[in-house]
Amino acid sequence: MRLKVIILFSLIWIAGWPAASAEIRNDSLLREQVRLLQQRNEYDSAYQAYTRIYARQDSLYHSFYSHEIEPLRDTYQLEELVLDNKRALNSLYLKATLLLGGLIVLGLCGWIFLRWNSRKLNQSRQEMEKAKTLAEVSMRNKSLFLSNMSHEIRTPLNALMGFSDVLATEGIDEGIREQCNSVIRLNSELLLKLINDVIDISCLDVGNMKFDIRTVDAVALCRNIVDTVDKVKHNTEAKLSFETDLQSLMLETDVQRLQQILINLLVNATKFTPKGSIVLKLELQQDALARFSVSDTGCGIPVEKHDKIFKRFEKLNEGAQGFGLGLSICQLIVTRLGGDIWIDSDYKDGARFVFTHPLKQEEEAL
């Protein structure tokens, strides 16, 4: 803007240069005349001459200002006004942009909050559905437990009461007395096992079961367990055996709990294998895991029950004694010891249960 004003001044000055030159020559002549009058001591005439010079200069200034400077000032003020309008418009645009940006940010924050709130609501809804499902499963398990408890405990208790009355009868011979003692002992053991299963499953559920970790030779332990089960097995002619290529295998484990798993699997095998063979096998895997397997030549387990057999109160034979908690307890113990248990679906000659056990225990896991 200022550059335009300078250029305009220059153009006006150039355009008015001839007239200005003539005025300058006239002023010079008058000044020379005044000087001569002063030399001749004609001061009144010199004063009048100076007055005419100043009057001409003042008239020239007013004429130049009114005809040239005033329009230029108006142009400058107009351009200043336009510039002020542009500045005001730019400020308005800036404020509008900031306001729009603020609204966009506010809308984005609101959208993010709504999405987060919706996600939390969905998560809460899913947790409520999960809790509802767990409650329904718990109620169903409770009903099954009470039903099984009333049935399973009633049988050995009736046997204990009945044969105790027989023992109290006078005049019975020694053979009948021995049979009664044998039945009473068997049903007492059955009742004790039922109660122990209930205690174990409750302790494992809440994590209160303590494990006594020691180092044991798994090969020797398996041999002793097979000998023990072979001596106490009932209602089966199946041959029990132990197979391994190892001379010894040292494990860090809870001996009582490992025995509980193996005895449970072997006793279950004797229930469903009236003839044939039952084999306990021990192998060492390359990933520092001991692999136990119990194979039998019995009736086997239907494929559709493979995923359910480890659930609570699930029984292959509804007429068999027990709550259906044995395999659930085995799974919980194996998991706590850092292993895994499953049914070998590739084995077709009966049933084969397999579980792994780490050679070393991590104390934090127990």
C-alpha positions as CSV (number, residue, x, y, z in Angstrom):
1,M,0.0,0.0,0.0
2,R,2.7,2.4,1.0
3,L,4.6,1.6,-2.2
4,K,1.6,2.5,-4.2
5,V,1.4,5.9,-2.4
6,I,5.1,6.6,-3.1
7,I,4.7,5.7,-6.7
8,L,1.6,8.0,-7.0
9,F,3.5,10.9,-5.3
10,S,6.3,10.4,-7.8
11,L,3.9,10.5,-10.7
12,I,2.2,13.7,-9.5
13,W,5.6,15.4,-8.8
14,I,6.8,14.5,-12.3
15,A,3.5,15.6,-13.9
16,G,3.6,19.0,-12.1
17,W,7.3,19.6,-12.6
18,P,7.0,22.2,-15.6
19,A,4.5,24.3,-13.7
20,A,6.6,24.1,-10.6
21,S,9.7,25.2,-12.5
22,A,7.9,28.3,-13.9
23,E,6.8,29.3,-10.4
24,I,10.3,28.7,-9.0
25,R,11.7,31.1,-11.8
26,N,9.1,33.7,-10.9
27,D,10.0,33.4,-7.2
28,S,13.7,33.7,-8.0
29,L,13.1,37.0,-9.9
30,L,11.0,38.4,-7.1
31,R,13.6,37.4,-4.5
32,E,16.3,39.1,-6.7
33,Q,14.1,42.2,-6.8
34,V,13.7,42.1,-3.0
35,R,17.4,41.9,-2.6
36,L,18.0,44.9,-4.9
37,L,15.4,46.9,-3.0
38,Q,17.1,46.0,0.3
39,Q,20.4,47.2,-1.1
40,R,18.7,50.5,-2.1
41,N,17.2,50.8,1.3
42,E,13.6,50.6,-0.1
43,Y,12.3,48.4,2.7
44,D,8.6,49.1,2.2
45,S,8.9,47.9,-1.4
46,A,11.0,44.9,-0.3
47,Y,8.3,44.0,2.3
48,Q,5.5,44.1,-0.2
49,A,7.5,42.0,-2.6
50,Y,8.1,39.3,0.2
51,T,4.4,39.5,1.0
52,R,3.6,38.7,-2.7
53,I,6.1,35.8,-2.7
54,Y,4.6,34.2,0.5
55,A,1.0,34.7,-0.8
56,R,1.9,33.0,-4.1
57,Q,3.6,30.1,-2.3
58,D,0.6,29.7,0.1
59,S,-1.8,29.8,-2.8
60,L,0.3,27.2,-4.7
61,Y,0.4,24.9,-1.7
62,H,-3.4,25.1,-1.1
63,S,-4.0,24.5,-4.8
64,F,-1.7,21.5,-4.9
65,Y,-3.1,20.1,-1.7
66,S,-6.7,20.5,-2.7
67,H,-6.2,19.1,-6.2
68,E,-3.6,16.4,-5.7
69,I,-3.0,15.5,-2.1
70,E,-6.7,15.4,-1.0
71,P,-7.7,12.7,-3.6
72,L,-4.5,10.8,-2.8
73,R,-5.4,10.8,0.9
74,D,-9.0,9.7,0.1
75,T,-7.6,6.8,-1.9
76,Y,-5.2,5.9,0.9
77,Q,-8.0,6.0,3.5
78,L,-10.2,3.9,1.2
79,E,-7.5,1.3,0.8
80,E,-6.9,1.3,4.5
81,L,-10.6,0.7,5.1
82,V,-10.5,-2.2,2.6
83,L,-7.4,-3.6,4.4
84,D,-9.2,-3.3,7.7
85,N,-12.2,-5.1,6.3
86,K,-9.9,-7.9,5.0
87,R,-8.3,-8.2,8.4
88,A,-11.7,-8.3,10.1
89,L,-12.9,-11.0,7.6
90,N,-9.7,-13.0,8.1
91,S,-10.2,-12.8,11.9
92,L,-13.8,-13.9,11.4
93,Y,-12.6,-16.8,9.3
94,L,-10.0,-17.8,11.9
95,K,-12.6,-17.7,14.7
96,A,-15.1,-19.8,12.6
97,T,-12.3,-22.3,11.8
98,L,-11.4,-22.6,15.5
99,L,-15.0,-22.9,16.5
100,L,-15.6,-25.6,13.8
101,G,-12.4,-27.4,14.9
102,G,-13.6,-27.3,18.5
103,L,-17.0,-28.7,17.6
104,I,-15.3,-31.5,15.6
105,V,-13.0,-32.4,18.5
106,L,-16.0,-32.2,20.9
107,G,-18.0,-34.5,18.6
108,L,-15.1,-36.9,18.3
109,C,-14.7,-37.1,22.1
110,G,-18.4,-37.6,22.5
111,W,-18.4,-40.4,19.9
112,I,-15.4,-42.1,21.6
113,F,-17.1,-41.8,25.0
114,L,-20.3,-43.4,23.5
115,R,-18.3,-46.2,21.9
116,W,-16.5,-46.8,25.2
117,N,-19.7,-46.7,27.2
118,S,-21.4,-49.1,24.7
119,R,-18.4,-51.5,24.9
120,K,-18.6,-51.4,28.7
121,L,-22.3,-52.1,28.6
122,N,-21.8,-55.0,26.3
123,Q,-19.0,-56.3,28.5
124,S,-21.2,-56.0,31.6
125,R,-24.1,-57.7,29.7
126,Q,-21.7,-60.6,28.7
127,E,-20.5,-60.9,32.3
128,M,-24.0,-61.0,33.5
129,E,-24.9,-63.7,31.0
130,K,-21.8,-65.6,32.0
131,A,-22.7,-65.3,35.7
132,K,-26.2,-66.4,34.9
133,T,-25.0,-69.4,33.0
134,L,-22.6,-70.3,35.8
135,A,-25.4,-69.9,38.3
136,E,-27.6,-72.2,36.3
137,V,-24.8,-74.8,35.9
138,S,-24.1,-74.5,39.6
139,M,-27.8,-75.1,40.4
140,R,-27.9,-78.1,38.1
141,N,-24.7,-79.5,39.5
142,K,-26.1,-79.0,43.0
143,S,-29.2,-80.9,42.1
144,L,-27.2,-83.7,40.5
145,F,-24.9,-83.8,43.5
146,L,-27.8,-84.1,45.9
147,S,-29.5,-86.7,43.8
148,N,-26.3,-88.7,43.4
149,M,-25.4,-88.3,47.0
150,S,-28.8,-89.6,48.2
151,H,-28.5,-92.6,45.9
152,E,-24.8,-93.5,46.2
153,I,-24.6,-93.1,50.0
154,R,-27.8,-94.9,50.6
155,T,-26.5,-98.1,49.0
156,P,-23.4,-98.6,51.2
157,L,-25.2,-97.4,54.3
158,N,-28.0,-99.9,53.7
159,A,-25.4,-102.6,53.3
160,L,-23.6,-101.6,56.5
161,M,-26.8,-101.6,58.5
162,G,-28.1,-104.9,57.0
163,F,-25.0,-106.9,57.4
164,S,-24.3,-105.4,60.9
165,D,-27.7,-106.7,61.9
166,V,-26.7,-110.1,60.5
167,L,-23.5,-110.1,62.5
168,A,-25.5,-109.3,65.7
169,T,-27.7,-112.4,65.1
170,E,-26.9,-115.3,67.4
171,G,-25.9,-118.7,66.1
172,I,-24.4,-117.7,62.7
173,D,-21.5,-119.8,61.5
174,E,-18.0,-118.4,60.9
175,G,-18.3,-118.5,57.1
176,I,-21.3,-116.2,57.1
177,R,-19.5,-113.9,59.6
178,E,-16.5,-113.6,57.3
179,Q,-18.8,-112.8,54.3
180,C,-20.5,-110.1,56.3
181,N,-17.2,-108.7,57.5
182,S,-16.0,-108.6,53.9
183,V,-19.2,-106.8,52.6
184,I,-19.1,-104.4,55.5
185,R,-15.4,-103.6,54.8
186,L,-16.0,-103.1,51.1
187,N,-19.0,-100.8,51.6
188,S,-17.1,-98.9,54.3
189,E,-14.3,-98.3,51.8
190,L,-16.8,-97.3,49.1
191,L,-18.5,-94.8,51.5
192,L,-15.1,-93.4,52.5
193,K,-14.1,-93.0,48.8
194,L,-17.4,-91.1,48.1
195,I,-16.8,-88.7,51.0
196,N,-13.1,-88.2,50.0
197,D,-14.1,-87.4,46.4
198,V,-16.5,-84.8,47.6
199,I,-13.9,-83.2,49.9
200,D,-11.2,-83.3,47.2
201,I,-13.4,-81.7,44.5
202,S,-14.4,-78.9,46.9
203,C,-10.8,-78.3,48.1
204,L,-9.5,-78.2,44.5
205,D,-12.3,-75.8,43.4
206,V,-11.3,-73.2,46.0
207,G,-7.6,-73.8,45.8
208,N,-7.3,-75.0,49.4
209,M,-5.7,-78.3,48.6
210,K,-2.1,-78.2,49.6
211,F,0.5,-80.2,47.7
212,D,3.5,-81.8,49.3
213,I,6.1,-81.7,46.6
214,R,8.9,-84.3,46.8
215,T,11.2,-86.1,44.5
216,V,10.1,-89.7,43.8
217,D,11.1,-92.5,41.4
218,A,8.1,-92.7,39.1
219,V,9.1,-96.2,37.8
220,A,9.1,-97.7,41.3
221,L,5.9,-95.9,42.2
222,C,4.1,-97.3,39.1
223,R,5.3,-100.9,39.9
224,N,4.0,-100.7,43.5
225,I,0.6,-99.2,42.4
226,V,0.1,-102.0,39.8
227,D,0.8,-104.6,42.4
228,T,-1.6,-103.1,44.9
229,V,-4.5,-102.7,42.4
230,D,-3.9,-106.2,41.1
231,K,-4.3,-107.6,44.6
232,V,-7.5,-105.7,45.5
233,K,-9.3,-105.8,42.1
234,H,-12.8,-107.3,42.0
235,N,-15.1,-108.8,39.3
236,T,-12.4,-108.9,36.6
237,E,-10.0,-111.4,35.2
238,A,-8.1,-108.8,33.3
239,K,-4.3,-109.0,33.6
240,L,-2.7,-105.8,35.0
241,S,0.8,-105.0,33.9
242,F,3.4,-102.1,33.8
243,E,5.5,-101.3,30.8
244,T,8.4,-98.9,30.5
245,D,11.9,-98.6,28.9
246,L,13.2,-96.6,31.8
247,Q,15.2,-97.9,34.7
248,S,14.2,-94.9,36.8
249,L,12.6,-91.5,36.4
250,M,12.8,-88.9,39.1
251,L,9.8,-86.6,39.4
252,E,9.0,-83.6,41.6
253,T,5.4,-84.3,42.6
254,D,3.0,-84.9,45.4
255,V,3.3,-88.7,45.8
256,Q,-0.2,-89.1,47.3
257,R,-1.9,-87.2,44.5
258,L,0.0,-89.0,41.8
259,Q,-1.0,-92.3,43.3
260,Q,-4.6,-91.1,43.5
261,I,-4.6,-90.4,39.8
262,L,-3.1,-93.7,38.8
263,I,-5.2,-95.8,41.1
264,N,-8.4,-94.0,40.0
265,L,-7.6,-94.7,36.3
266,L,-6.6,-98.3,37.0
267,V,-9.7,-99.0,39.1
268,N,-11.9,-97.5,36.5
269,A,-10.3,-99.7,33.9
270,T,-11.0,-102.8,36.0
271,K,-14.7,-101.9,36.2
272,F,-15.1,-102.0,32.5
273,T,-12.6,-104.7,31.5
274,P,-13.9,-108.1,32.7
275,K,-11.4,-109.9,30.6
276,G,-8.3,-109.0,28.6
277,S,-5.5,-106.7,29.8
278,I,-4.9,-103.4,31.5
279,V,-1.5,-101.8,30.9
280,L,0.1,-98.8,32.7
281,K,2.8,-97.3,30.6
282,L,5.5,-94.7,31.5
283,E,7.5,-92.8,28.9
284,L,9.8,-89.8,28.9
285,Q,9.1,-87.1,26.3
286,Q,11.8,-84.8,24.9
287,D,10.1,-81.7,26.4
288,A,11.0,-82.7,30.0
289,L,7.6,-84.3,30.5
290,A,6.7,-87.8,31.9
291,R,3.9,-89.4,29.9
292,F,1.6,-91.8,31.7
293,S,-1.1,-93.9,30.0
294,V,-3.6,-96.5,31.1
295,S,-4.9,-98.8,28.3
296,D,-7.5,-101.5,28.6
297,T,-9.3,-103.9,26.3
298,G,-12.8,-103.2,27.8
299,C,-15.9,-101.8,26.3
300,G,-14.3,-98.4,25.5
301,I,-15.9,-95.0,25.6
302,P,-18.2,-93.7,22.9
303,V,-16.7,-90.8,20.8
304,E,-19.6,-88.5,21.7
305,K,-18.7,-88.8,25.4
306,H,-15.0,-88.0,25.0
307,D,-15.6,-84.3,25.6
308,K,-17.9,-84.9,28.6
309,I,-16.2,-87.7,30.5
310,F,-14.1,-85.3,32.6
311,K,-17.2,-83.3,33.6
312,R,-18.6,-83.7,37.1
313,F,-21.2,-86.3,37.7
314,E,-20.6,-87.7,34.2
315,K,-20.8,-91.5,34.4
316,L,-20.2,-94.0,31.6
317,N,-22.4,-96.6,33.3
318,E,-25.2,-95.1,35.4
319,G,-25.5,-98.3,37.3
320,A,-21.9,-98.2,38.5
321,Q,-21.0,-97.1,42.0
322,G,-19.7,-93.6,42.5
323,F,-20.6,-89.9,42.0
324,G,-18.9,-89.5,38.7
325,L,-16.3,-87.2,40.2
326,G,-13.2,-89.4,39.9
327,L,-12.0,-88.2,36.4
328,S,-12.9,-84.6,37.3
329,I,-10.6,-84.9,40.3
330,C,-7.9,-86.4,38.2
331,Q,-8.1,-83.5,35.7
332,L,-7.9,-80.9,38.5
333,I,-4.9,-82.6,40.1
334,V,-3.1,-83.0,36.8
335,T,-3.7,-79.4,35.9
336,R,-2.4,-78.2,39.3
337,L,0.7,-80.3,38.8
338,G,1.4,-78.6,35.5
339,G,0.3,-81.4,33.1
340,D,-2.6,-82.3,30.9
341,I,-5.0,-85.3,30.6
342,W,-7.0,-86.6,27.7
343,I,-8.5,-89.7,26.0
344,D,-6.6,-91.2,23.2
345,S,-9.1,-91.1,20.4
346,D,-6.8,-93.2,18.1
347,Y,-6.9,-96.2,20.4
348,K,-9.7,-98.6,19.2
349,D,-9.2,-101.7,21.4
350,G,-10.9,-100.3,24.4
351,A,-10.1,-97.1,26.3
352,R,-6.8,-95.3,26.8
353,F,-6.3,-92.4,29.2
354,V,-3.1,-90.3,28.9
355,F,-1.7,-87.6,31.1
356,T,1.6,-85.7,31.2
357,H,3.6,-84.6,34.3
358,P,6.6,-82.2,34.3
359,L,9.8,-83.4,35.7
360,K,10.3,-80.2,37.6
361,Q,7.7,-78.2,39.5
362,E,7.2,-74.5,39.5
363,E,6.4,-73.5,43.1
364,E,4.3,-70.5,42.0
365,A,1.9,-72.8,40.1
366,L,1.2,-74.7,43.4
